[in-house]
Amino acid sequence: MAFKCGIIGTGIMGKAGGKILRLLEGVEVAALADPSEKNLNEAAAELGVAAKYARYRDMLDKEELDAVYVATPDQYHRDPVIDSLEAGCHVVVEKPMTTRQEDAEAICTVVERTGKKFQVDFNHRWLSPYHKIKAMIDAGQLGEPVIGYARKNNPILVPTSMLASWAKDSSPAWFMSSHDIDLMLWWFGARPVEVYARGIKRVLKSRGMDTYDGIQSLVTFDGGQFATFEAAWIYPNTSPYMPDSFMEVIGTQGATHIDRQAEAIDAILEEKFTCPRTFLNYKVFDQWVGAMPSSMRSFVNACLNDTDTIVNAREGLKSTAILDAIHRSLASGKPEGIRFSFEF
């Protein structure tokens, strides 16, 4: 019997996830839901899915699904995740888990009450360089991680073209820093306690988009360790990098650097200089390879084999708590504390 999956949100990520899921052995993409008729019809044609719903609740009521992939815009994760769990489905949700800490805590409560499998698609954990740093830290090669730095910046076409319908309701921290925050939490193994953030609104605001051009955030952990996160999405479109990304961890006995440009291809073409990405989601012959396919395969295996997911609800909660505090700090202009109603 096929493992039946539904997809809520059929934009860029929903279609990408659907292509991966339908190639996994024993998995069927059985139904799609999206209020955008255009997105829904395009995804249905690409994925070969007949069951289409404008309202995801209708999909949950009418279809017999084993799992749901929630790929709605960042700020719309809470309700479809909770409703899918309540409908008896396992859930994998795009990052970030939610944009508000109280919503993430609500999801944690439902996950633990229903006992359904839940995973946040922080797929960078499945990339070998990031995994290797975790292994080095666990082996004691860096000593204790005490300082971190992460940069993830994009050209302006990302908010103005790729995400034009909803970028104004998001921010570069929600969209880009979330991956880096998850990795630092994983590496440091510490609980975040305070955030101080600064941001600027100038370039995008002049184009009618009231969102931040860039944000820098200092996160302090419970042992005094700290990490700085930078995210901007106003690079000129002549930039070949999408994203321009760098990470550093300094420990008491060593340090590591990851420069993602060193992993990329330099393509010097007549029309432009570009760096095609292949390590997140790339089709090799008849298989999709990279971080996202590995993450999706891991989620399905956890559901089928009744094993733990890699990035569970409480880990997603910690990332969301930092992102929430970043935006509270941007609003207040001062450091903001983080407190949890869950024990870690």
N, C-alpha and C positions, 0 to 999 in steps of 0.2 A: 504494500500500500504506500502510495506517495506521501511524502511529508509536504503538506500544503501550506504555502506562504501567501499572505496578502501584503500589499504595499500601500502605505498611506503617504501621499506626496510623490508626484511623478515628474519632478523636475530633473535637474542634472544628476543629483545623487540617487534619486529614486530609480531612474532608468539604468544608471551604472550598477546599482545593487541588484536590480532585476536581471540584468544580463549575466551577472555572476551566479545568482541563485539558480537560474534555470539550467546552468551547466553542471551543477553539483549533482552527483549520483543520487537518485531517489527523491530529488526535490522538484516540486511543481510550483511555479508561480501561478496561483489560481485566480487571483482577483486584484484589481487596482482601484484606488479611490483618490480623487482629487477634485476640488471645486472648479479648477480650470479645465474647461472642455477641450481646449487646444492641447494642453499638456497630457491630458488623459487619453485622447485619441492617438496622439503621436506615440506615447508609451505603449498603448495596447497594440498598435501596428508593429512596433519594433520588437516587442516581447511575445507577440502571438497570443495575447490574452483576450478572451471574449467577455469576461465578466468585468464590467466597468460601473463605478458608482461615483456620483457627485458628492454624496454624503458618506463618510467612512462608517458612521454608525449603521447605515443600511447594509454595508458590506459585512460588518461584524454580525448583524442579525441574520443575514440570509446565507452566508457562506460558512462551511465547516472548515475552519482554518486551524492549523497547528501552531503557526507563528505569524507574527506581523513585523514588517520592517517599517519603522516610522522615519520618513525622510522629508518631513515638512520643514519650513523655515525655522530658524533657531527658537524664536519666541513662541512657537505653536506646538511644542512637544508634549506638554503636560497632559492635556485631555485625551489625545489619541493613545498615548502610552497607557494611561490609567484605564481607559475604556477597553483597550485590547486585553490588558491583564485581567480585568473583571469578566471579560468574555471567555476567559479560559485559554488565552493564547500566550505562548512565549513571545518575548519582545526583544528586538535589537533596535536601538535608536541612534540616529546620527548625533554626532557631537555638536554642541555641548548637550549634556543630558537635559538641562533646562537653563533658562537665563535668570531664574530667581531661586534663591536657596529654599524658600518655603515650598515651592513646587517640587523641587528635588526631594525634599523630606517627605512630601506627600507620596511621591512615587516609591520611595524606600519603604514606607509603611505598607503600601499595597503589595509590593513585591514580596515582602516578608510574610504578609498575611496569606497571599494566594499560593506561595511556593513555586511560582512559575519562573522559568529561566529568564534572565534579563542581562543584557549586555549593552554598554555604550560603545559605539564604533570609534573608539580611539585607536584607529588601526596602525598608528605609527609604532605601537609596541611590537608589531609583527615585522618591522624592518630590522634586518640583522645588525646594523651599526648601533641602533638604540638598545637593542636587546643585549649586545655585547657590553655596552657600558653598564647595564644593570648587573650582568654577570661579573664584571670586574669589581663593582662596588660590593656585591655579595661575597666575593672572594677576599675582600679586604685590601685590594691592590691600591685603592685611592685613599685608604683610611676612612675617616668620616667625611661625607660631603658637607661642606660648610658654605660655599658660595656658588650660585648658579647665574647664568646669563643666557637669554634666548632672544633671538631676533627672527621675525617672520614678516616680511614686507612684500606688498604686491603692487603691480601697476594699476593705474586708475581705472582701467577697463573692467576690473573685477567689480567694484561697486556700481559703476555707471553703465555697464553692459551685461556682464554675466549675471549679476544679482540685482539688476536695475529695479525689479518689481518690489524688492523688500530690503535692500541694503540700508535705506533711510531709517528703517526700524531696528537695525542691528548696529554693530560697531566692529572695528578691526580686532578688538580684544575678543569679543564673542566668536567671531568667525575664524580668526587665525591663532590667537594666543592660546585657545583652549587645548590644542594638541600639545603645545609646549608646557602648559601648566600640568597636564596629566603626566607627561614624561618626568618633569621635575618631582612631582609628588611620588611617583613610582620609584625614582632613583633615591630621593632623600628619605623616604619612609617616615616622614614627619607630619605633624598636624599643623596646618596654617593657623596663625592667631591674629595677624594684622596685615592690612594692605594700605599703602599710600600711592595714589595714582595721579598723574597729570595728563591732560589731553588738550588738543587744539582743534577748533572748528574754523576753517577758513576756506580752503579750496573747494570742498564739496558743498559747503553751505552757500558759496557763491553760485553754485549750479542748482540750487534749490533742494539740496539734500541735507537736512539738519542732522548730520551725524559727524563723528570725529574723523579727522584726517589721520590722526595717529595718537597712540597712547603709550606711555611708559609707566610701569607699575613695579613697585618694590614690595615683595611679599616676605614677611617674617614668619619663621616657624617656631614651634614651641621650645626648641633647644637653642634658640638664638641664631640659627642658620638663616640665610636669606637668599632670594633669587630675584633677578630683575627681568621683566618681560617687555619687549618692544614689539609693537604691531602698528604698521601704517599701510594705507592702500592708496597712496597718491603718487607713487613713482610715475614718471612719464611712461607712456606706452612703448617707447623705444627700448625700455628695459627688457632684456631677454629672459629675466628670471621671474618665474611665477610658482612659488615665491622665492625671494632672496632670503635664505635661511641659514642661521648659524646658531650653534649651541655650545655651551661650555659648562663644565662642572669642575670646581676646584675643591679638592679634599685635603685633609690634614697630611696626606702622604703622597699625593699625586694629583694630576689634572688631565682632563680629556677635552678635545675639541671635535665637533662635527661640523664640517662645512659641506652643506648639501650640494653646492655648485661642483665640488670635486667629484660627486657621483653622477653628474649630468653629462649630456652630450653637447658639444659645441657644434652647432650647425650654421655655417657661414654661407648664406644663400643670397641670391640676387635681390630678393625682395626685403630680406631682413636677416639680422643675426639672432638666432634663437637657441634655446637650450631645452629640447624636448624631454619631457619627464617619462620615465618608464618604470619607476620603482613603487608607485602607488597603485596603479590599475592599468595594466597593459595586456593586450591580447597577443599571445604567442601561438601561432597556428590556430588550434581550436580551443585553447585554454586561456582563461584570464589569470594573470600572475601578479604578484605584488602584495602590498600591505592590505588592501581592502579585500581581495579574494581570500587571503589567509585569515583575516578577521571573521569574514562571513562563514567560512568553512569551520572555523573553531566554534562559532556560535551554534551552527547546525549540529556539529558533533556533540556539544554539551547537551543539547536538547534530546538527541537520539540515544545518548549513552548515559544520561542522568549524571553528568559530571558538572563541576563548577565552571561558570564562565570566567573569562580572564579579567574583564573590567566590569565589576559588579556595580550594583546600585550605590553602595556606600562610597565606592571610589569615585563614581560619577558625581555624587553629592559633594565631595571635597573640592573637586574642580569647579563645580557650579558656585560653591560658597566663595571661592576666591574671585570668580568673575562677577558675582553679585557685589562683593565688597569693593572691587575695582570701580564699578559704576556708582556705588554709594560715595566713594571717596572723590570721584570726579565731580559729583554734585555738591558735596560739602566742602571740598577744598582742603580736607584734613585727613589724617589717618583714620581708618575704620577697623574696628575689631571684628573678629569672627568667632561666633559661638555656635555650638551644635546641640541639638536636642538628642542626638544619637551618640553612643559611646564608640570610641575607636581604640 
